[in-house]
Amino acid sequence: MKSKNKLISFQSIKLKNLGLFTACALMLSQVGMYQTGANHLIVRLALTDYPTQMKQIHQMDMDIAGVNLNDHTVDLVVNEQQSQQLQILGFHFVQMKSRNSLASPDREYQTPAKIEALLKDYAAKYPNLAEVHSVGKSLEGNDIWVIRITGDIAHPNPAKPHIFFNGMHHAREVMSVEVPLDTINTLLTQYGQDAKVTHWVDANEIWILPMFNVDGNQKVWKSDSMWRKNTRGNYGVDINRNYPYAWNSCNGSSSSHSAQDYHGDSAASEPETKVMMNLVKTIRPVFSISYHSYSEIVIYPYGCEGQHTPTKEVVEGIGTEMASKIVTDDGSGHYTAGTAPELLYSVDGGDIDWMYHEYQDIPYVIEVNSTNQGFQPSYREWRDQTVSRVKPAWEFLLDRLDGSSIFGQIKNAQGLGVANAQVHIERTSGGNAFVQDYPAHDDGTFDVILPEGTYNVTFNASGLGTKSTQVTVAGQRVEVPVSLIE
Ligand SMILES: [Zn+2]
């Protein structure tokens, strides 16, 4: 988990807003503490004051593994000394398990080599539907693979909406790879058999990147089953705190190398982050899901306390709908949706905030599995159950691509797509007013999910002027033809 024999003291722990903790912390700062890294303790704490205590634990740079929002327990991966700190601070322990850092996940879970082989096999078997690309290299120079799935793959159609699913920003979250793999398998094997699947594949461009943190995953198999970050300098950077929007801005990540949410030396410092940014810029998905584990929650932007997207009605409405479709591991209920600070604590530099802010991709994080299953549940017992529980959520997103939205291509007098064009959208009736500024894709195409209503839509591109039109959206995609001819 962390570098060996690294001296940590309480001075390095962020004490902001800790209130009563300060006295104990100062006392402990006299005692040097060593982390051995040999064994992990996974402790479960019952929080009497949620989410205040949750935010306090987060500010202490503790490794927060997951939560149970029903009984307000939180799981932490700690060493002996951290466990003692928590006891001194008066936290209520309900469980403590030790795990040898060399204990690997079940061998059926994926490795980078298996992912590469699997994706290439699919592309070879379904050449008319699937194509595999390396989208770039990790810090250690390993390829990161994506599969593109669509009908009539040799003839790209700019009118098709794009959707993106990815897994494993965090190396130890092995189930986060299995869900996107199940999506690939479902789409390719059911194409031509199942009418819905056939429609999804024909009507859309579906991009799936099942294993993002390839270097970290190798470390999980080789030396540390609880490794989360990439492998920068043996301390690692949390790739999902390294994106440039609001990077290191709201106590939503750590400046300490040893913290599990270390944000890196600068925004987008990591090659993996850059690879993801390039891919998203290229494909411009309408929706995306980043799979993580665990906690049984659906998270949408924004990650800093009190911030919401201007298109809340759509972003939060769809997130809540998806959460309601995923049955929890114990079968007693459904996932819970919210922003990170509503459910857990603030997060800055995360992928979903960047995707939304930069491109108005509507992005979600889904944290699969409960605290009982943890990061690496028994493959035989939980793999198939988990992927089938999550399936209705991604199916819902694919269905929603056919729902209320506007799309088209902004063209010039020669009928060619215009670069750097903008779409300004104002709802004039049919619900709460809102304004959205959407950057069209590099080829002038746009694809904007909207709630039902009537909108004034203005298109503009510098040098080509402006055009406005009124559009009513009622449950379907509406094509808006646009020629910017002065
Ligand atoms: Zn994660």
Residues whose N, C-alpha, C, O or C-beta is under 5 A from the ligand:
A	BS01	ZN	H170 E173 H292 S293
